[in-house]
Amino acid sequence: MMTDWLKADWPAPPGVVAGTTLRSGGVSEGPFASLNLAAHVGDQSGHVAANRRRFLKECALPAEPTWLSQVHGSTVCVDTKPANPPLEADAMLCREKGAVAAVLTADCLPVLFASTADDEVAAAHAGWRGLAAGVLENTVLAMQSPAERIIAWLGPAISQLAFEVGSEVREQFCDLEPAAAAHFLRNDRGRWQADLYGLARQRLAAAGVLRIYGGGLCTYADSARFFSYRRDGECGRMCSFVFRNAA
């Protein structure tokens, strides 16, 4: 089976390749079926290794990504080589051609970045904690390009309809920016439906990034294409990635 992936629909420079893997096309079984790319979720290590080899081949990656140990924080790694154990960070910036920036998700929002000057790319893992902690702003600050020359693509994440949170989550965002209230809707249980896509667009715009693409997909609702931790609990992870071709 071919490994399927969703190509980023954004006007990146011609040498930039970016997108998100789907859950099909791998060898993992059970709740991890089938293209699980995460080594930390309880899947068999041999299956993860085989899936990663398929991912590299089918998506024509020029190198193995620098896999991160994601901790829902705001740390950005810059031009970091693979490490064992993986570095704790939630974003990766690559200026070297052929280096792959990648993050793993299964409801959290993956955000990919590219400079219109074609000299750097980045990937960020932005769940609600990372968004509140400033992972997107930190990624923009780490890039050499001015914000007006950066474009962003929002990959598949849980939709507002499916993402219920408590008042403490809403308060964190509203304390940072009162206008964030527009991205929370009260439900009939007295809790809130949070719009990760809307919050990310707001944070990016505040950082000066106005050319934002993607968004609108729901990992929770589309079980055929996406893993979803909120839906399934035990599950695999998709990979969102971006690189600049060396040629």
PECORVEN-V790631 format. One record per residue. RES is the residue in one small letter. SS is DSSP state (hx for helix, st for strand, lp for the rest). PHI is phi in whole degrees, 0 to 359 (NA if undefined). NEAR is the number of other ideal C-beta (glycine too) atoms within 10 Angstrom. Layout:
BEGIN
res: {RES;RES}
ss: {SS;SS}
phi: {PHI;PHI}
near: {NEAR;NEAR}
END
This chain:
BEGIN
res: {m;m;t;d;w;l;k;a;d;w;p;a;p;p;g;v;v;a;g;t;t;l;r;s;g;g;v;s;e;g;p;f;a;s;l;n;l;a;a;h;v;g;d;q;s;g;h;v;a;a;n;r;r;r;f;l;k;e;c;a;l;p;a;e;p;t;w;l;s;q;v;h;g;s;t;v;c;v;d;t;k;p;a;n;p;p;l;e;a;d;a;m;l;c;r;e;k;g;a;v;a;a;v;l;t;a;d;c;l;p;v;l;f;a;s;t;a;d;d;e;v;a;a;a;h;a;g;w;r;g;l;a;a;g;v;l;e;n;t;v;l;a;m;q;s;p;a;e;r;i;i;a;w;l;g;p;a;i;s;q;l;a;f;e;v;g;s;e;v;r;e;q;f;c;d;l;e;p;a;a;a;a;h;f;l;r;n;d;r;g;r;w;q;a;d;l;y;g;l;a;r;q;r;l;a;a;a;g;v;l;r;i;y;g;g;g;l;c;t;y;a;d;s;a;r;f;f;s;y;r;r;d;g;e;c;g;r;m;c;s;f;v;f;r;n;a;a}
ss: {lp;lp;lp;lp;st;st;st;lp;lp;lp;lp;lp;lp;lp;lp;st;st;st;st;st;st;lp;lp;lp;lp;lp;lp;lp;lp;hx;hx;hx;lp;lp;lp;lp;lp;lp;lp;lp;lp;lp;lp;lp;hx;hx;hx;hx;hx;hx;hx;hx;hx;hx;hx;hx;hx;hx;lp;lp;lp;lp;lp;lp;lp;lp;lp;lp;st;lp;lp;lp;lp;lp;lp;st;st;st;lp;lp;lp;lp;lp;lp;lp;lp;lp;st;lp;lp;st;st;st;st;lp;lp;lp;lp;lp;st;st;st;st;st;st;lp;lp;lp;st;st;st;st;st;st;st;lp;lp;lp;lp;lp;st;st;st;st;st;st;lp;hx;hx;hx;hx;hx;hx;lp;hx;hx;hx;hx;hx;hx;hx;hx;lp;lp;lp;lp;hx;hx;hx;st;st;st;st;st;lp;lp;st;lp;lp;lp;lp;lp;lp;st;st;lp;hx;hx;hx;hx;hx;hx;hx;hx;hx;hx;lp;hx;hx;hx;hx;hx;hx;st;st;st;lp;lp;lp;lp;lp;st;st;st;lp;hx;hx;hx;hx;hx;hx;hx;hx;hx;hx;hx;lp;lp;lp;lp;st;st;st;st;lp;lp;lp;st;lp;lp;lp;lp;lp;lp;lp;lp;lp;lp;hx;hx;hx;hx;lp;lp;lp;lp;lp;st;st;st;st;st;st;st;lp;lp;lp}
phi: {NA;286;280;268;210;260;280;297;260;214;273;286;305;304;278;269;243;207;168;226;289;261;278;267;99;245;244;292;234;63;293;263;297;233;259;283;249;258;267;249;254;102;286;295;300;295;292;298;298;295;296;294;296;298;302;299;288;290;266;54;290;283;199;293;297;277;292;256;267;277;233;60;248;229;283;244;269;240;49;266;275;306;227;227;289;299;290;278;193;234;205;225;246;235;256;277;297;88;273;252;268;210;224;253;213;204;136;299;269;272;237;254;233;213;275;291;277;59;232;194;221;205;225;229;260;233;283;296;295;295;300;295;281;97;297;288;298;295;293;299;295;287;283;286;288;294;304;290;251;246;245;229;234;264;277;294;211;290;276;300;300;259;254;270;225;272;297;294;290;302;297;299;287;290;294;283;207;306;293;298;303;295;258;230;242;288;259;284;259;79;252;229;262;262;258;300;298;295;296;294;299;296;293;295;298;296;274;98;267;252;266;238;233;78;89;99;271;227;294;294;280;251;289;287;253;231;286;214;291;296;281;247;75;286;194;275;225;273;239;256;217;207;206;252;299;288;289}
near: {11;8;18;15;21;18;11;24;11;18;11;22;15;7;14;20;19;25;19;25;32;20;26;15;17;26;20;22;12;13;15;25;17;19;29;31;26;23;17;12;19;13;25;14;8;10;19;22;12;15;26;21;12;20;22;16;10;16;18;9;18;15;15;13;24;20;23;24;13;24;13;16;17;21;17;22;21;15;13;17;10;12;12;6;7;16;16;12;22;28;28;29;23;24;15;14;15;13;22;24;29;24;32;26;26;24;24;27;28;26;30;29;28;30;21;15;12;16;15;22;30;27;29;32;24;31;21;20;16;26;27;19;19;17;29;30;20;19;28;26;11;18;22;13;17;11;17;10;16;26;21;26;25;24;27;28;31;29;21;18;13;17;21;15;15;11;13;8;18;19;14;16;22;16;10;15;14;9;11;22;13;13;22;23;13;11;11;5;7;8;16;22;16;25;22;22;21;15;23;25;19;19;23;24;12;15;18;13;23;13;16;18;14;23;20;9;18;19;29;20;14;15;13;7;17;26;28;23;19;15;18;14;8;11;25;29;26;27;27;29;28;26;26;26;14;11;7}
END
